Amino acid sequence: MTPEVEAAVAAAFRDEWGRVVATLIGVTHDWDLAEECAQDAFVKALERWGSDGVPRNPGAWLTTTARHRAIDRLRRATTAVAMEREATKGTLAQMEHGGDAISGASRGAPMEDDRLRLIFTCCHPALSLEAQVALTLRTLAGLTTGEIARAFLVPEATMAQRLVRAKRKIRDAGIPYQVPPAAALAERTSAVLGVLYLLFNEGYSASSGLLVRHDLCAEAIRLARLVVQLMAGETEAIGLLSLMLLHHSRRDTRVDDAGALVLLDNQDRSRWDRLAIAEGLNLLESVSATRSPGPYELQAAIAACHAGASTPEATDWPRIAALYGELARVTPSPVVELNRAVAVAMADGPAAGLKLVDALQAGGALSGYYLLPATRADLLRRLGRPAEAAEAFREALSLAPTPAERQFLTERLEASLAD
């Protein structure tokens, strides 16, 4: 197997996993079977593409291969379980004669997109919010159980059990695989947006491997656009899309050529995507009259403060601190409070920020979250307390999830020791 084939299969996984799995779920109504057959298709690609060459349309090849694998599995199940024969035969007929519909499923209007159906199925109110988000990240984005567990800050075994229970609930309750009617959309809005938010965040600061996964960010933005079209006038959906675009506009400057993390203040702002910024700002402006902005709108407003600053010095930190204060009121969270502490430190000085960070550390809610000691270390360094800063950097380094973040913290630690 050549590196070129490995790269082609890896790229196809990033681009096509969600589409293949969503299509098979739509046809088989069996989540585990869909995932297993999709995995088999990618294994087969590693075997076949080396000798046959990479197909012109990898997604269609993978979908067809996975569908054939599912047909074989269902035929065997039909033989073994006679009582399910009629239902299985119907599924087989749909799969064997519905190839054109399957291969074209993702090219239709938003209501016809299998991945959008998948999101709304995962976000059925019969499931807990945590299960909704986790299941969609697993089946749509192809994140491993470990990656999802890290995103939720829970043990991998806990997340594995959560995913099993969610799939069983969908099967036993007969939850339909569809975008719900308009009357039922509102009750699933929060969960759907939460899925997209975590999907984007996993791409923006990946829990393993590369620091940034552009494919996940792009997929989250694509799906957010579909949701905005589907939920016309839903201000929080618009706010979330604005937030994603404003953050993603900095994608090319967050990591240097060596793969090292570049802080916001050190990024080359001339390389930010101005079209994405303009779209994000226009979207935010379209909902600016909202009397009680929601959390995504507030976060988009914070991102807009950064995007609109021509230099780091021009950043309106008092406004950012105030917005974080409002965000903490709307959605109380220790992570939001940590971000507010950073903004307060920039607006009122590091001593004011450190007081807030120390209170968070004493509370223990962010135990194991590397950005808490990393933030504390930076504030201690700015206050001229290098020994304490070094100790905090060591703690952050032991918790950092990616090589790029560990490299960054190592450099900061060395700088503190040199002070």
C-alpha positions in Angstrom: 0.0 0.0 0.0 1.4 3.3 -1.0 1.3 6.6 1.0 -0.8 8.0 -1.8 -3.5 5.4 -1.3 -3.4 5.8 2.5 -3.8 9.5 2.0 -6.7 9.0 -0.5 -8.6 6.7 2.0 -8.0 9.1 4.9 -9.3 12.0 2.8 -12.3 9.9 1.8 -13.0 9.1 5.4 -13.0 12.7 6.3 -15.3 13.7 3.4 -17.5 10.7 3.0 -18.0 8.8 6.3 -21.0 10.8 7.4 -22.7 10.5 4.0 -22.1 6.7 3.7 -23.3 6.0 7.3 -26.3 8.3 7.0 -27.3 6.7 3.7 -27.1 3.2 5.0 -29.0 4.1 8.2 -31.7 5.6 6.0 -32.1 2.3 4.1 -31.4 -0.4 6.7 -32.7 1.4 9.9 -29.9 -0.4 11.7 -27.3 1.9 13.2 -24.7 -0.7 14.1 -25.0 -2.5 10.8 -24.6 0.8 8.9 -21.4 1.7 10.9 -19.9 -1.8 10.5 -20.6 -1.9 6.8 -19.1 1.6 6.3 -16.0 0.5 8.2 -15.8 -2.6 6.0 -16.0 -0.5 2.9 -13.0 1.7 4.0 -11.0 -1.5 4.8 -11.9 -2.8 1.3 -10.7 0.6 -0.1 -7.3 0.1 1.5 -7.1 -3.3 -0.2 -8.5 -2.5 -3.6 -7.4 1.1 -4.4 -3.8 0.1 -4.3 -4.2 -2.3 -7.3 -7.2 -0.8 -9.0 -6.4 2.8 -8.5 -8.4 5.5 -6.6 -11.9 5.7 -8.1 -13.0 8.9 -9.8 -15.8 9.2 -7.2 -14.6 7.7 -3.9 -17.9 8.5 -2.2 -20.0 6.6 -4.7 -17.5 3.6 -4.6 -17.6 3.5 -0.8 -21.4 3.8 -0.6 -21.9 1.0 -3.2 -19.4 -1.2 -1.5 -21.0 -0.6 1.9 -24.4 -1.2 0.5 -23.4 -4.6 -1.0 -21.9 -5.6 2.3 -25.1 -4.7 4.1 -27.1 -6.7 1.5 -24.9 -9.8 2.2 -25.4 -9.3 6.0 -29.1 -8.9 5.7 -29.4 -12.0 3.5 -27.7 -14.0 6.1 -29.9 -12.6 8.8 -32.9 -13.6 6.7 -31.8 -17.2 6.5 -31.0 -17.3 10.3 -34.2 -15.5 11.5 -37.2 -16.6 9.4 -39.6 -14.5 11.4 -37.9 -11.3 10.1 -37.9 -12.4 6.5 -40.6 -10.2 5.1 -39.3 -7.0 6.7 -35.7 -7.8 5.6 -36.8 -8.7 2.1 -38.4 -5.3 1.8 -35.2 -3.6 3.0 -33.2 -5.7 0.5 -35.4 -4.7 -2.3 -35.1 -1.1 -1.5 -31.3 -1.4 -1.3 -30.9 -3.5 -4.4 -33.1 -1.3 -6.6 -32.5 2.0 -5.0 -28.9 2.6 -6.0 -29.6 5.8 -7.9 -31.5 7.3 -5.0 -28.7 6.4 -2.6 -25.9 7.7 -4.7 -27.8 11.0 -5.2 -29.1 11.4 -1.7 -26.7 14.2 -0.8 -27.3 16.2 -3.9 -30.9 17.2 -3.2 -32.6 20.0 -1.4 -31.8 20.5 2.4 -34.9 18.5 3.4 -33.6 15.5 1.3 -30.1 15.5 2.8 -29.5 12.2 4.6 -27.0 13.8 7.0 -29.6 16.4 8.1 -32.1 13.5 8.6 -29.5 11.9 10.8 -29.0 15.0 12.9 -32.7 15.3 13.6 -33.1 11.6 14.3 -30.2 11.7 16.8 -31.8 14.8 18.4 -35.1 13.2 19.2 -36.4 14.4 22.5 -36.6 10.8 23.8 -32.8 10.9 24.1 -30.8 12.8 26.6 -29.0 15.9 25.3 -25.6 14.2 25.9 -26.7 11.1 24.0 -28.0 13.2 21.1 -24.8 15.1 20.7 -22.5 12.1 21.2 -24.5 9.8 18.8 -24.4 12.4 16.0 -20.7 13.0 16.5 -20.1 9.3 16.2 -22.3 8.5 13.3 -22.1 11.7 11.3 -18.6 12.9 11.8 -16.9 9.6 12.4 -15.3 10.6 15.7 -14.0 7.7 17.8 -15.6 7.0 21.2 -12.4 8.3 22.8 -12.5 11.6 20.9 -16.1 12.1 21.9 -15.4 11.2 25.5 -12.6 13.8 25.7 -15.0 16.4 24.2 -17.4 15.6 27.0 -14.7 15.2 29.7 -15.9 11.8 30.7 -14.2 8.3 30.7 -14.3 6.4 27.4 -16.2 3.5 28.9 -18.9 5.9 30.1 -19.2 7.3 26.6 -19.3 3.8 25.0 -22.2 2.8 27.3 -24.0 6.1 26.4 -23.7 5.4 22.7 -25.0 1.8 23.1 -28.0 3.0 25.1 -28.8 5.7 22.6 -28.9 3.3 19.7 -31.0 0.9 21.6 -33.4 3.6 22.5 -33.8 4.6 18.9 -34.4 1.0 17.9 -36.8 0.1 20.7 -38.8 3.3 20.5 -39.1 3.1 16.7 -37.8 6.7 16.3 -38.3 7.6 12.7 -35.3 8.6 10.5 -36.6 11.9 9.2 -36.6 15.7 9.5 -39.6 16.3 11.7 -42.6 18.4 10.6 -42.5 22.1 11.2 -44.6 21.9 14.4 -41.9 19.6 16.0 -38.8 21.5 14.9 -38.7 23.9 17.9 -38.3 21.2 20.5 -35.2 19.9 18.8 -33.5 23.2 18.0 -31.3 23.3 21.1 -30.0 19.8 20.6 -29.4 20.2 16.8 -27.4 23.4 17.4 -25.5 21.8 20.2 -24.5 19.0 17.9 -23.2 21.4 15.3 -21.5 23.5 18.0 -19.5 20.6 19.4 -18.8 19.3 15.9 -17.3 22.6 15.0 -15.4 22.8 18.3 -13.9 19.3 17.8 -12.6 20.5 14.4 -11.5 23.9 15.7 -9.4 22.4 18.5 -9.2 18.7 17.8 -8.9 16.3 20.7 -6.3 14.2 19.0 -3.9 14.4 16.0 -3.8 17.7 14.2 -4.6 20.8 16.3 -7.1 21.9 13.7 -9.4 19.6 11.6 -10.7 21.8 8.8 -12.9 19.0 7.5 -15.0 19.0 10.7 -15.2 22.7 10.7 -16.3 22.8 7.1 -18.9 20.0 7.7 -20.3 21.9 10.7 -20.6 25.1 8.7 -22.3 23.2 5.8 -24.8 21.6 8.1 -25.4 24.9 9.9 -26.3 26.5 6.6 -28.8 23.7 5.9 -30.3 24.2 9.4 -30.6 28.0 8.8 -32.4 27.3 5.6 -34.7 24.8 7.2 -35.4 26.9 10.3 -36.0 30.3 8.6 -35.9 33.0 11.2 -34.4 31.0 14.0 -32.0 33.6 15.4 -29.8 31.2 17.4 -29.2 29.1 14.3 -28.1 32.3 12.5 -26.0 33.3 15.5 -24.3 29.9 15.5 -23.5 30.1 11.8 -22.1 33.6 12.3 -19.9 32.3 15.2 -18.5 29.5 13.1 -17.7 31.7 10.2 -16.0 34.3 12.3 -13.8 31.7 14.1 -13.1 29.7 10.9 -11.9 32.9 9.2 -8.7 32.5 11.2 -8.1 28.9 10.2 -5.0 29.6 8.1 -3.2 31.5 10.9 -3.9 29.4 14.0 -1.0 27.0 13.3 2.4 27.8 11.7 4.2 25.9 9.0 5.7 23.6 11.7 2.3 22.8 13.1 2.8 24.9 16.2 0.0 26.9 17.9 -0.1 30.6 17.1 -1.9 32.8 19.6 -4.5 35.2 18.5 -2.3 38.3 19.2 0.5 36.8 17.0 -1.6 35.8 14.0 -1.2 37.6 10.7 -4.5 39.4 10.4 -4.0 40.1 6.8 -4.4 36.4 6.1 -7.8 36.2 7.8 -10.6 35.3 5.4 -12.3 38.6 4.9 -15.3 37.1 3.0 -16.1 34.8 5.9 -15.8 37.7 8.3 -18.1 39.8 6.2 -20.7 37.0 6.0 -20.4 36.4 9.7 -20.8 40.0 10.6 -23.8 40.4 8.2 -25.5 37.4 9.8 -24.9 38.8 13.2 -26.3 42.2 12.2 -29.4 40.5 10.9 -30.3 39.3 14.4 -28.9 42.2 16.3 -32.4 43.5 17.2 -33.0 40.3 19.2 -34.3 41.5 22.6 -32.7 38.6 24.6 -29.8 37.2 22.6 -29.0 33.6 23.1 -25.6 32.0 23.9 -24.6 31.6 20.2 -25.5 35.2 19.4 -23.5 36.4 22.4 -20.5 34.2 21.4 -20.7 35.5 17.8 -20.7 39.1 19.2 -17.5 38.2 21.1 -15.9 36.8 18.0 -16.9 39.9 16.1 -15.0 42.0 18.5 -11.8 40.1 17.6 -12.6 40.0 13.9 -13.2 43.7 13.7 -10.0 44.7 15.5 -7.2 45.7 13.0 -4.6 45.1 15.6 -4.5 43.3 19.0 -4.3 46.6 20.8 -7.5 47.7 19.1 -9.5 44.9 20.6 -12.4 46.1 22.8 -11.7 44.0 25.8 -14.2 45.8 28.2 -17.0 44.9 25.8 -15.8 41.3 25.5 -15.7 41.1 29.3 -19.2 42.4 29.5 -20.4 40.0 26.8 -18.9 37.1 28.7 -20.7 38.3 31.8 -24.0 38.2 29.9 -23.1 34.8 28.5 -22.4 33.5 32.0 -25.8 34.8 33.1 -27.6 33.1 30.2 -25.7 29.8 30.3 -23.7 29.5 33.6 -20.5 27.5 32.9 -17.1 27.4 34.5 -15.5 27.5 31.0 -17.4 30.7 30.3 -16.2 32.1 33.6 -12.6 31.2 32.7 -13.0 33.0 29.4 -14.4 36.0 31.2 -11.4 35.9 33.5 -9.1 36.2 30.5 -11.1 39.2 29.2 -11.1 40.9 32.6 -7.4 40.4 32.8 -7.0 42.1 29.4 -9.4 44.9 30.4 -8.5 45.5 34.0 -5.1 43.9 34.5 -3.7 40.4 35.2 -4.3 40.7 39.0 -8.1 41.1 38.5 -8.1 38.1 36.1 -6.0 35.9 38.5 -8.5 36.5 41.3 -11.2 35.1 39.2 -9.1 32.1 38.0 -8.1 31.3 41.6 -11.7 31.2 42.5 -12.4 28.8 39.7 -9.5 26.6 40.7 -10.7 26.5 44.3 -14.2 25.5 43.1 -12.8 22.4 41.3 -15.3 22.4 38.5 -12.5 22.5 35.9 -10.2 19.9 37.4 -8.4 18.2 34.5 -9.1 21.0 32.0 -5.6 22.1 30.9 -6.6 25.7 30.0 -7.3 26.5 33.6 -3.6 26.1 34.8 -2.4 27.4 31.4 -4.4 30.6 31.9 -3.2 30.9 35.5 0.4 30.4 34.4 0.1 33.2 31.9 -1.3 35.6 34.4 1.4 34.7 37.0 4.0 35.3 34.3 2.6 38.7 33.5 2.6 39.6 37.2 6.3 38.8 37.5 6.0 35.5 39.4 8.0 33.1 37.2 8.4 30.3 39.7 4.7 30.0 40.3 4.1 30.4 36.5 6.4 27.5 35.8 4.6 25.3 38.2 1.3 26.1 36.6 2.7 25.5 33.1 3.9 22.1 34.2 0.4 21.2 35.4 -1.1 22.4 32.1 1.5 20.5 30.1 0.5 17.2 31.9 -3.1 17.7 30.8 -2.7 19.1 27.3 -4.4 16.8 24.7 -2.5 17.5 21.5 1.2 17.6 20.5 0.9 21.2 19.2 -0.5 22.4 22.5 2.1 20.5 24.5 4.8 22.0 22.3 3.4 25.5 22.9 3.2 25.0 26.7 6.8 23.6 26.7 8.1 26.7 25.1 6.1 28.8 27.6 7.5 26.8 30.5 11.1 27.2 29.2 10.5 31.0 28.9 9.3 31.1 32.5 12.3 29.3 33.8 14.5 31.7 31.9 12.9 34.7 33.6 
